[in-house]
Amino acid sequence: MASDADCVFCRIVAGGIPAEVVRETERTLAFPDVSPQAPVHVLVIPKDHRADLDAVVADDPELAGELLRECAAVADHLGVREAGYRVVTNIGAQGGQGVFHCHLHVLAGRQMSDALG
């Protein structure tokens, strides 16, 4: 697996930083966000280091689909799929990305603002 020794998410994947695993597949890992923005806030990441979703789509579009399927599986696993959930990813500094390892946020457990439409 490709990794970046300075990347916090790569260190989580490697076991160097503990995280509560919500779901795991051969190529993905899901764990709670340390700064939750909703009652349910789980990150879904590829185990291989990819800077952002654009890099995943360019390098491995099948993995991009797997990440989305895992977001739905996390929502189902946590019992929020039927009520509804939001999936968000930030790309680049101006897009609000803080950790430059692709990650999708699964948010649920409260009414989400419809500010995005």
N, CA, C and O atoms as CSV, one atom per row, in Angstrom:
chain,resi,resn,atom,element,x,y,z
A,1,MET,N,N,0.825,-1.183,0.000
A,1,MET,CA,C,0.000,0.000,0.000
A,1,MET,C,C,0.873,1.251,0.000
A,1,MET,O,O,1.858,1.344,0.732
A,2,ALA,N,N,0.491,2.195,-0.828
A,2,ALA,CA,C,1.192,3.464,-0.852
A,2,ALA,C,C,0.806,4.265,0.378
A,2,ALA,O,O,-0.366,4.321,0.750
A,3,SER,N,N,1.805,4.891,1.016
A,3,SER,CA,C,1.504,5.696,2.193
A,3,SER,C,C,2.459,6.882,2.257
A,3,SER,O,O,3.463,6.938,1.547
A,4,ASP,N,N,2.121,7.810,3.112
A,4,ASP,CA,C,2.930,8.990,3.363
A,4,ASP,C,C,3.182,9.015,4.864
A,4,ASP,O,O,2.243,9.144,5.650
A,5,ALA,N,N,4.431,8.894,5.263
A,5,ALA,CA,C,4.784,8.776,6.682
A,5,ALA,C,C,4.310,9.964,7.513
A,5,ALA,O,O,4.113,9.820,8.720
A,6,ASP,N,N,4.123,11.126,6.908
A,6,ASP,CA,C,3.684,12.320,7.633
A,6,ASP,C,C,2.165,12.468,7.660
A,6,ASP,O,O,1.651,13.375,8.314
A,7,CYS,N,N,1.449,11.609,6.974
A,7,CYS,CA,C,-0.006,11.730,6.838
A,7,CYS,C,C,-0.713,11.053,8.019
A,7,CYS,O,O,-0.502,9.869,8.280
A,8,VAL,N,N,-1.552,11.816,8.727
A,8,VAL,CA,C,-2.260,11.280,9.889
A,8,VAL,C,C,-3.145,10.089,9.504
A,8,VAL,O,O,-3.237,9.125,10.265
A,9,PHE,N,N,-3.796,10.137,8.342
A,9,PHE,CA,C,-4.672,9.031,7.953
A,9,PHE,C,C,-3.858,7.797,7.574
A,9,PHE,O,O,-4.289,6.677,7.847
A,10,CYS,N,N,-2.705,7.972,6.957
A,10,CYS,CA,C,-1.836,6.826,6.673
A,10,CYS,C,C,-1.363,6.181,7.973
A,10,CYS,O,O,-1.226,4.960,8.054
A,11,ARG,N,N,-1.115,7.006,8.986
A,11,ARG,CA,C,-0.693,6.475,10.289
A,11,ARG,C,C,-1.836,5.725,10.965
A,11,ARG,O,O,-1.599,4.737,11.660
A,12,ILE,N,N,-3.066,6.178,10.770
A,12,ILE,CA,C,-4.224,5.440,11.291
A,12,ILE,C,C,-4.332,4.097,10.592
A,12,ILE,O,O,-4.521,3.072,11.247
A,13,VAL,N,N,-4.214,4.089,9.271
A,13,VAL,CA,C,-4.288,2.836,8.497
A,13,VAL,C,C,-3.208,1.865,8.962
A,13,VAL,O,O,-3.460,0.665,9.072
A,14,ALA,N,N,-2.017,2.371,9.235
A,14,ALA,CA,C,-0.888,1.524,9.647
A,14,ALA,C,C,-0.983,1.077,11.104
A,14,ALA,O,O,-0.216,0.218,11.540
A,15,GLY,N,N,-1.921,1.655,11.860
A,15,GLY,CA,C,-2.069,1.284,13.261
A,15,GLY,C,C,-1.237,2.116,14.213
A,15,GLY,O,O,-1.235,1.853,15.416
A,16,GLY,N,N,-0.526,3.119,13.703
A,16,GLY,CA,C,0.303,3.965,14.548
A,16,GLY,C,C,-0.495,4.958,15.384
A,16,GLY,O,O,-0.029,5.426,16.422
A,17,ILE,N,N,-1.690,5.273,14.927
A,17,ILE,CA,C,-2.608,6.125,15.675
A,17,ILE,C,C,-3.885,5.322,15.846
A,17,ILE,O,O,-4.451,4.859,14.855
A,18,PRO,N,N,-4.357,5.144,17.077
A,18,PRO,CA,C,-5.574,4.343,17.261
A,18,PRO,C,C,-6.814,5.070,16.751
A,18,PRO,O,O,-6.927,6.291,16.849
A,19,ALA,N,N,-7.723,4.298,16.215
A,19,ALA,CA,C,-9.013,4.819,15.762
A,19,ALA,C,C,-10.046,3.714,15.927
A,19,ALA,O,O,-9.747,2.534,15.740
A,20,GLU,N,N,-11.257,4.107,16.278
A,20,GLU,CA,C,-12.363,3.157,16.369
A,20,GLU,C,C,-12.811,2.834,14.946
A,20,GLU,O,O,-13.275,3.721,14.229
A,21,VAL,N,N,-12.681,1.602,14.538
A,21,VAL,CA,C,-13.055,1.213,13.180
A,21,VAL,C,C,-14.564,0.985,13.129
A,21,VAL,O,O,-15.114,0.164,13.862
A,22,VAL,N,N,-15.213,1.734,12.245
A,22,VAL,CA,C,-16.654,1.572,12.031
A,22,VAL,C,C,-16.887,0.488,10.984
A,22,VAL,O,O,-17.748,-0.375,11.154
A,23,ARG,N,N,-16.120,0.538,9.907
A,23,ARG,CA,C,-16.157,-0.477,8.847
A,23,ARG,C,C,-14.779,-0.530,8.210
A,23,ARG,O,O,-14.023,0.441,8.241
A,24,GLU,N,N,-14.470,-1.678,7.636
A,24,GLU,CA,C,-13.196,-1.829,6.943
A,24,GLU,C,C,-13.368,-2.828,5.816
A,24,GLU,O,O,-14.015,-3.864,5.967
A,25,THR,N,N,-12.770,-2.488,4.678
A,25,THR,CA,C,-12.694,-3.426,3.563
A,25,THR,C,C,-11.215,-3.574,3.219
A,25,THR,O,O,-10.357,-2.991,3.881
A,26,GLU,N,N,-10.929,-4.332,2.213
A,26,GLU,CA,C,-9.544,-4.514,1.792
A,26,GLU,C,C,-8.903,-3.177,1.415
A,26,GLU,O,O,-7.710,-2.969,1.634
A,27,ARG,N,N,-9.713,-2.266,0.842
A,27,ARG,CA,C,-9.137,-1.012,0.332
A,27,ARG,C,C,-9.633,0.253,1.017
A,27,ARG,O,O,-9.178,1.347,0.681
A,28,THR,N,N,-10.561,0.132,1.976
A,28,THR,CA,C,-11.095,1.323,2.632
A,28,THR,C,C,-11.148,1.142,4.142
A,28,THR,O,O,-11.131,0.024,4.656
A,29,LEU,N,N,-11.213,2.274,4.836
A,29,LEU,CA,C,-11.343,2.276,6.282
A,29,LEU,C,C,-12.304,3.402,6.656
A,29,LEU,O,O,-12.242,4.494,6.091
A,30,ALA,N,N,-13.191,3.130,7.612
A,30,ALA,CA,C,-14.139,4.139,8.099
A,30,ALA,C,C,-13.999,4.249,9.606
A,30,ALA,O,O,-13.963,3.241,10.311
A,31,PHE,N,N,-13.920,5.481,10.095
A,31,PHE,CA,C,-13.755,5.739,11.520
A,31,PHE,C,C,-14.353,7.103,11.859
A,31,PHE,O,O,-14.478,7.957,10.981
A,32,PRO,N,N,-14.728,7.316,13.136
A,32,PRO,CA,C,-15.339,8.591,13.528
A,32,PRO,C,C,-14.370,9.768,13.363
A,32,PRO,O,O,-13.166,9.637,13.587
A,33,ASP,N,N,-14.918,10.904,12.973
A,33,ASP,CA,C,-14.154,12.147,12.903
A,33,ASP,C,C,-13.848,12.608,14.329
A,33,ASP,O,O,-14.707,12.511,15.206
A,34,VAL,N,N,-12.648,13.100,14.567
A,34,VAL,CA,C,-12.282,13.547,15.915
A,34,VAL,C,C,-12.920,14.885,16.277
A,34,VAL,O,O,-12.947,15.260,17.449
A,35,SER,N,N,-13.431,15.602,15.289
A,35,SER,CA,C,-14.135,16.869,15.523
A,35,SER,C,C,-15.497,16.802,14.845
A,35,SER,O,O,-15.718,17.456,13.826
A,36,PRO,N,N,-16.407,16.014,15.405
A,36,PRO,CA,C,-17.679,15.779,14.718
A,36,PRO,C,C,-18.514,17.043,14.543
A,36,PRO,O,O,-18.597,17.885,15.437
A,37,GLN,N,N,-19.130,17.151,13.367
A,37,GLN,CA,C,-20.005,18.265,13.035
A,37,GLN,C,C,-21.472,17.852,13.063
A,37,GLN,O,O,-22.351,18.659,12.759
A,38,ALA,N,N,-21.738,16.608,13.425
A,38,ALA,CA,C,-23.098,16.067,13.522
A,38,ALA,C,C,-23.036,14.886,14.479
A,38,ALA,O,O,-21.953,14.368,14.754
A,39,PRO,N,N,-24.199,14.449,14.995
A,39,PRO,CA,C,-24.189,13.285,15.897
A,39,PRO,C,C,-23.509,12.057,15.285
A,39,PRO,O,O,-22.845,11.298,15.991
A,40,VAL,N,N,-23.673,11.863,13.987
A,40,VAL,CA,C,-22.935,10.827,13.256
A,40,VAL,C,C,-22.004,11.562,12.308
A,40,VAL,O,O,-22.454,12.309,11.439
A,41,HIS,N,N,-20.708,11.350,12.474
A,41,HIS,CA,C,-19.711,11.962,11.584
A,41,HIS,C,C,-18.562,10.977,11.443
A,41,HIS,O,O,-17.685,10.888,12.302
A,42,VAL,N,N,-18.590,10.243,10.348
A,42,VAL,CA,C,-17.612,9.188,10.085
A,42,VAL,C,C,-16.840,9.541,8.820
A,42,VAL,O,O,-17.415,10.029,7.846
A,43,LEU,N,N,-15.544,9.293,8.843
A,43,LEU,CA,C,-14.704,9.481,7.662
A,43,LEU,C,C,-14.505,8.143,6.977
A,43,LEU,O,O,-14.255,7.129,7.629
A,44,VAL,N,N,-14.617,8.148,5.658
A,44,VAL,CA,C,-14.339,6.970,4.845
A,44,VAL,C,C,-13.145,7.326,3.972
A,44,VAL,O,O,-13.191,8.289,3.206
A,45,ILE,N,N,-12.065,6.536,4.092
A,45,ILE,CA,C,-10.826,6.838,3.371
A,45,ILE,C,C,-10.349,5.621,2.591
A,45,ILE,O,O,-10.654,4.482,2.944
A,46,PRO,N,N,-9.590,5.880,1.518
A,46,PRO,CA,C,-8.880,4.754,0.903
A,46,PRO,C,C,-7.664,4.439,1.769
A,46,PRO,O,O,-7.061,5.345,2.345
A,47,LYS,N,N,-7.305,3.176,1.861
A,47,LYS,CA,C,-6.121,2.810,2.644
A,47,LYS,C,C,-4.843,3.292,1.969
A,47,LYS,O,O,-3.890,3.667,2.651
A,48,ASP,N,N,-4.811,3.288,0.659
A,48,ASP,CA,C,-3.665,3.836,-0.068
A,48,ASP,C,C,-3.732,5.351,-0.023
A,48,ASP,O,O,-4.813,5.934,-0.103
A,49,HIS,N,N,-2.584,5.982,0.105
A,49,HIS,CA,C,-2.546,7.444,0.148
A,49,HIS,C,C,-2.865,8.016,-1.228
A,49,HIS,O,O,-2.169,7.757,-2.210
A,50,ARG,N,N,-3.922,8.789,-1.268
A,50,ARG,CA,C,-4.296,9.576,-2.452
A,50,ARG,C,C,-4.635,10.956,-1.919
A,50,ARG,O,O,-5.335,11.068,-0.912
A,51,ALA,N,N,-4.162,11.999,-2.560
A,51,ALA,CA,C,-4.304,13.356,-2.035
A,51,ALA,C,C,-5.753,13.781,-1.844
A,51,ALA,O,O,-6.092,14.427,-0.853
A,52,ASP,N,N,-6.605,13.417,-2.796
A,52,ASP,CA,C,-7.997,13.857,-2.737
A,52,ASP,C,C,-8.827,13.002,-3.687
A,52,ASP,O,O,-8.305,12.099,-4.340
A,53,LEU,N,N,-10.121,13.295,-3.758
A,53,LEU,CA,C,-11.002,12.495,-4.606
A,53,LEU,C,C,-10.631,12.624,-6.076
A,53,LEU,O,O,-10.771,11.657,-6.825
A,54,ASP,N,N,-10.161,13.793,-6.514
A,54,ASP,CA,C,-9.718,13.939,-7.900
A,54,ASP,C,C,-8.618,12.929,-8.232
A,54,ASP,O,O,-8.627,12.329,-9.306
A,55,ALA,N,N,-7.675,12.743,-7.310
A,55,ALA,CA,C,-6.586,11.787,-7.532
A,55,ALA,C,C,-7.110,10.369,-7.593
A,55,ALA,O,O,-6.630,9.567,-8.395
A,56,VAL,N,N,-8.089,10.041,-6.757
A,56,VAL,CA,C,-8.681,8.698,-6.785
A,56,VAL,C,C,-9.374,8.476,-8.125
A,56,VAL,O,O,-9.180,7.439,-8.761
A,57,VAL,N,N,-10.177,9.437,-8.554
A,57,VAL,CA,C,-10.904,9.300,-9.820
A,57,VAL,C,C,-9.923,9.136,-10.980
A,57,VAL,O,O,-10.148,8.317,-11.870
A,58,ALA,N,N,-8.843,9.905,-10.975
A,58,ALA,CA,C,-7.853,9.833,-12.060
A,58,ALA,C,C,-7.099,8.512,-12.055
A,58,ALA,O,O,-6.858,7.933,-13.114
A,59,ASP,N,N,-6.721,8.023,-10.859
A,59,ASP,CA,C,-5.871,6.837,-10.750
A,59,ASP,C,C,-6.639,5.526,-10.692
A,59,ASP,O,O,-6.162,4.504,-11.184
A,60,ASP,N,N,-7.827,5.547,-10.094
A,60,ASP,CA,C,-8.549,4.303,-9.827
A,60,ASP,C,C,-10.048,4.580,-9.682
A,60,ASP,O,O,-10.566,4.573,-8.565
A,61,PRO,N,N,-10.748,4.822,-10.784
A,61,PRO,CA,C,-12.168,5.167,-10.701
A,61,PRO,C,C,-13.007,4.102,-9.993
A,61,PRO,O,O,-14.038,4.429,-9.403
A,62,GLU,N,N,-12.589,2.845,-10.040
A,62,GLU,CA,C,-13.325,1.804,-9.324
A,62,GLU,C,C,-13.254,2.027,-7.811
A,62,GLU,O,O,-14.218,1.752,-7.097
A,63,LEU,N,N,-12.118,2.523,-7.323
A,63,LEU,CA,C,-11.976,2.837,-5.909
A,63,LEU,C,C,-12.903,3.991,-5.524
A,63,LEU,O,O,-13.459,4.003,-4.426
A,64,ALA,N,N,-13.067,4.953,-6.419
A,64,ALA,CA,C,-13.999,6.056,-6.147
A,64,ALA,C,C,-15.404,5.507,-5.918
A,64,ALA,O,O,-16.099,5.933,-4.996
A,65,GLY,N,N,-15.816,4.572,-6.748
A,65,GLY,CA,C,-17.118,3.936,-6.562
A,65,GLY,C,C,-17.185,3.154,-5.267
A,65,GLY,O,O,-18.212,3.159,-4.588
A,66,GLU,N,N,-16.099,2.481,-4.919
A,66,GLU,CA,C,-16.068,1.720,-3.663
A,66,GLU,C,C,-16.193,2.649,-2.458
A,66,GLU,O,O,-16.872,2.315,-1.488
A,67,LEU,N,N,-15.545,3.807,-2.513
A,67,LEU,CA,C,-15.656,4.767,-1.412
A,67,LEU,C,C,-17.106,5.214,-1.232
A,67,LEU,O,O,-17.586,5.313,-0.103
A,68,LEU,N,N,-17.802,5.481,-2.330
A,68,LEU,CA,C,-19.213,5.880,-2.236
A,68,LEU,C,C,-20.080,4.742,-1.703
A,68,LEU,O,O,-20.976,4.971,-0.891
A,69,ARG,N,N,-19.820,3.527,-2.153
A,69,ARG,CA,C,-20.571,2.381,-1.628
A,69,ARG,C,C,-20.331,2.215,-0.129
A,69,ARG,O,O,-21.251,1.870,0.611
A,70,GLU,N,N,-19.116,2.456,0.315
A,70,GLU,CA,C,-18.814,2.344,1.742
A,70,GLU,C,C,-19.501,3.432,2.548
A,70,GLU,O,O,-19.889,3.195,3.692
A,71,CYS,N,N,-19.657,4.612,1.979
A,71,CYS,CA,C,-20.418,5.664,2.675
A,71,CYS,C,C,-21.842,5.179,2.927
A,71,CYS,O,O,-22.366,5.338,4.029
A,72,ALA,N,N,-22.468,4.593,1.916
A,72,ALA,CA,C,-23.827,4.055,2.083
A,72,ALA,C,C,-23.834,2.907,3.087
A,72,ALA,O,O,-24.764,2.789,3.884
A,73,ALA,N,N,-22.809,2.062,3.056
A,73,ALA,CA,C,-22.728,0.937,3.994
A,73,ALA,C,C,-22.550,1.432,5.430
A,73,ALA,O,O,-23.108,0.845,6.357
A,74,VAL,N,N,-21.779,2.504,5.623
A,74,VAL,CA,C,-21.610,3.096,6.951
A,74,VAL,C,C,-22.955,3.612,7.449
A,74,VAL,O,O,-23.334,3.364,8.594
A,75,ALA,N,N,-23.678,4.331,6.588
A,75,ALA,CA,C,-24.994,4.858,6.976
A,75,ALA,C,C,-25.937,3.719,7.344
A,75,ALA,O,O,-26.688,3.828,8.313
A,76,ASP,N,N,-25.907,2.646,6.592
A,76,ASP,CA,C,-26.743,1.485,6.886
A,76,ASP,C,C,-26.315,0.845,8.207
A,76,ASP,O,O,-27.153,0.545,9.058
A,77,HIS,N,N,-25.013,0.640,8.372
A,77,HIS,CA,C,-24.454,0.021,9.578
A,77,HIS,C,C,-24.825,0.805,10.844
A,77,HIS,O,O,-25.078,0.216,11.895
A,78,LEU,N,N,-24.855,2.120,10.733
A,78,LEU,CA,C,-25.148,2.973,11.888
A,78,LEU,C,C,-26.636,3.300,12.030
A,78,LEU,O,O,-27.034,4.029,12.939
A,79,GLY,N,N,-27.451,2.756,11.125
A,79,GLY,CA,C,-28.898,2.918,11.239
A,79,GLY,C,C,-29.438,4.278,10.846
A,79,GLY,O,O,-30.518,4.662,11.295
A,80,VAL,N,N,-28.714,5.016,10.016
A,80,VAL,CA,C,-29.177,6.345,9.622
A,80,VAL,C,C,-29.523,6.447,8.135
A,80,VAL,O,O,-29.924,7.510,7.662
A,81,ARG,N,N,-29.372,5.363,7.414
A,81,ARG,CA,C,-29.587,5.414,5.962
A,81,ARG,C,C,-31.021,5.789,5.614
A,81,ARG,O,O,-31.244,6.606,4.720
A,82,GLU,N,N,-31.980,5.215,6.295
A,82,GLU,CA,C,-33.379,5.473,5.960
A,82,GLU,C,C,-33.773,6.917,6.270
A,82,GLU,O,O,-34.489,7.540,5.486
A,83,ALA,N,N,-33.321,7.452,7.393
A,83,ALA,CA,C,-33.660,8.838,7.774
A,83,ALA,C,C,-32.944,9.858,6.887
A,83,ALA,O,O,-33.450,10.959,6.669
A,84,GLY,N,N,-31.782,9.493,6.385
A,84,GLY,CA,C,-31.017,10.374,5.509
A,84,GLY,C,C,-29.658,10.719,6.073
A,84,GLY,O,O,-29.448,10.749,7.285
A,85,TYR,N,N,-28.749,10.976,5.168
A,85,TYR,CA,C,-27.380,11.316,5.538
A,85,TYR,C,C,-26.767,12.153,4.431
A,85,TYR,O,O,-27.295,12.221,3.322
A,86,ARG,N,N,-25.656,12.784,4.741
A,86,ARG,CA,C,-24.948,13.623,3.773
A,86,ARG,C,C,-23.545,13.065,3.592
A,86,ARG,O,O,-22.921,12.613,4.552
A,87,VAL,N,N,-23.048,13.097,2.349
A,87,VAL,CA,C,-21.666,12.728,2.048
A,87,VAL,C,C,-20.988,13.968,1.484
A,87,VAL,O,O,-21.473,14.577,0.531
A,88,VAL,N,N,-19.852,14.335,2.088
A,88,VAL,CA,C,-19.118,15.539,1.686
A,88,VAL,C,C,-17.655,15.180,1.521
A,88,VAL,O,O,-17.100,14.398,2.293
A,89,THR,N,N,-17.035,15.769,0.496
A,89,THR,CA,C,-15.582,15.700,0.392
A,89,THR,C,C,-15.085,17.077,-0.001
A,89,THR,O,O,-15.729,17.786,-0.775
A,90,ASN,N,N,-13.944,17.446,0.534
A,90,ASN,CA,C,-13.327,18.735,0.227
A,90,ASN,C,C,-12.076,18.464,-0.591
A,90,ASN,O,O,-11.313,17.545,-0.291
A,91,ILE,N,N,-11.871,19.270,-1.628
A,91,ILE,CA,C,-10.722,19.080,-2.512
A,91,ILE,C,C,-9.925,20.373,-2.563
A,91,ILE,O,O,-10.433,21.411,-2.987
A,92,GLY,N,N,-8.684,20.304,-2.131
A,92,GLY,CA,C,-7.793,21.459,-2.166
A,92,GLY,C,C,-8.028,22.430,-1.020
A,92,GLY,O,O,-9.061,22.394,-0.352
A,93,ALA,N,N,-7.053,23.293,-0.809
A,93,ALA,CA,C,-7.106,24.245,0.299
A,93,ALA,C,C,-8.320,25.164,0.201
A,93,ALA,O,O,-8.996,25.392,1.205
A,94,GLN,N,N,-8.609,25.692,-0.982
A,94,GLN,CA,C,-9.757,26.586,-1.117
A,94,GLN,C,C,-11.074,25.837,-0.998
A,94,GLN,O,O,-12.104,26.446,-0.709
A,95,GLY,N,N,-11.062,24.529,-1.215
A,95,GLY,CA,C,-12.252,23.709,-1.035
A,95,GLY,C,C,-12.464,23.289,0.408
A,95,GLY,O,O,-13.445,22.617,0.724
A,96,GLY,N,N,-11.550,23.681,1.286
A,96,GLY,CA,C,-11.690,23.384,2.703
A,96,GLY,C,C,-10.992,22.117,3.156
A,96,GLY,O,O,-11.195,21.678,4.288
A,97,GLN,N,N,-10.166,21.513,2.294
A,97,GLN,CA,C,-9.484,20.278,2.680
A,97,GLN,C,C,-8.387,20.590,3.684
A,97,GLN,O,O,-7.536,21.444,3.437
A,98,GLY,N,N,-8.407,19.898,4.820
A,98,GLY,CA,C,-7.409,20.116,5.866
A,98,GLY,C,C,-6.374,19.011,5.932
A,98,GLY,O,O,-5.208,19.271,6.231
A,99,VAL,N,N,-6.783,17.779,5.658
A,99,VAL,CA,C,-5.871,16.638,5.616
A,99,VAL,C,C,-5.813,16.187,4.165
A,99,VAL,O,O,-6.839,15.845,3.577
A,100,PHE,N,N,-4.628,16.186,3.590
A,100,PHE,CA,C,-4.483,15.908,2.166
A,100,PHE,C,C,-4.287,14.419,1.893
A,100,PHE,O,O,-3.306,13.988,1.286
A,101,HIS,N,N,-5.265,13.660,2.370
A,101,HIS,CA,C,-5.466,12.238,2.089
A,101,HIS,C,C,-6.961,12.160,1.821
A,101,HIS,O,O,-7.760,12.580,2.658
A,102,CYS,N,N,-7.345,11.638,0.688
A,102,CYS,CA,C,-8.761,11.600,0.325
A,102,CYS,C,C,-9.603,11.086,1.496
A,102,CYS,O,O,-9.285,10.067,2.108
A,103,HIS,N,N,-10.673,11.806,1.788
A,103,HIS,CA,C,-11.612,11.340,2.806
A,103,HIS,C,C,-12.993,11.903,2.517
A,103,HIS,O,O,-13.155,13.062,2.135
A,104,LEU,N,N,-13.978,11.046,2.713
A,104,LEU,CA,C,-15.376,11.426,2.547
A,104,LEU,C,C,-16.015,11.449,3.925
A,104,LEU,O,O,-15.831,10.529,4.721
A,105,HIS,N,N,-16.762,12.498,4.196
A,105,HIS,CA,C,-17.457,12.656,5.471
A,105,HIS,C,C,-18.874,12.111,5.324
A,105,HIS,O,O,-19.588,12.492,4.396
A,106,VAL,N,N,-19.281,11.234,6.217
A,106,VAL,CA,C,-20.665,10.771,6.299
A,106,VAL,C,C,-21.261,11.454,7.526
A,106,VAL,O,O,-20.835,11.208,8.655
A,107,LEU,N,N,-22.249,12.312,7.292
A,107,LEU,CA,C,-22.865,13.107,8.354
A,107,LEU,C,C,-24.340,12.764,8.459
A,107,LEU,O,O,-25.037,12.666,7.449
A,108,ALA,N,N,-24.818,12.581,9.700
A,108,ALA,CA,C,-26.230,12.237,9.902
A,108,ALA,C,C,-26.588,12.449,11.367
A,108,ALA,O,O,-25.755,12.842,12.184
A,109,GLY,N,N,-27.852,12.176,11.672
A,109,GLY,CA,C,-28.302,12.228,13.044
A,109,GLY,C,C,-28.945,13.543,13.432
A,109,GLY,O,O,-29.347,13.721,14.582
A,110,ARG,N,N,-29.049,14.471,12.486
A,110,ARG,CA,C,-29.751,15.735,12.708
A,110,ARG,C,C,-30.196,16.264,11.349
A,110,ARG,O,O,-29.749,15.791,10.304
A,111,GLN,N,N,-31.078,17.245,11.384
A,111,GLN,CA,C,-31.524,17.881,10.138
A,111,GLN,C,C,-30.340,18.663,9.562
A,111,GLN,O,O,-29.762,19.517,10.234
A,112,MET,N,N,-29.996,18.366,8.333
A,112,MET,CA,C,-28.906,19.078,7.674
A,112,MET,C,C,-29.460,20.335,7.010
A,112,MET,O,O,-30.591,20.340,6.523
A,113,SER,N,N,-28.677,21.375,6.995
A,113,SER,CA,C,-29.048,22.607,6.308
A,113,SER,C,C,-29.151,22.326,4.820
A,113,SER,O,O,-28.381,21.535,4.274
A,114,ASP,N,N,-30.106,22.978,4.166
A,114,ASP,CA,C,-30.224,22.808,2.723
A,114,ASP,C,C,-29.549,23.953,1.978
A,114,ASP,O,O,-29.908,24.253,0.840
A,115,ALA,N,N,-28.578,24.589,2.614
A,115,ALA,CA,C,-27.896,25.741,2.042
A,115,ALA,C,C,-27.241,25.435,0.694
A,115,ALA,O,O,-27.039,26.339,-0.117
A,116,LEU,N,N,-26.911,24.180,0.457
A,116,LEU,CA,C,-26.269,23.807,-0.808
A,116,LEU,C,C,-27.278,23.460,-1.889
A,116,LEU,O,O,-26.892,23.243,-3.038
A,117,GLY,N,N,-28.540,23.402,-1.559
A,117,GLY,CA,C,-29.557,23.153,-2.569
A,117,GLY,C,C,-30.166,21.830,-2.522
A,117,GLY,O,O,-31.038,21.522,-3.335
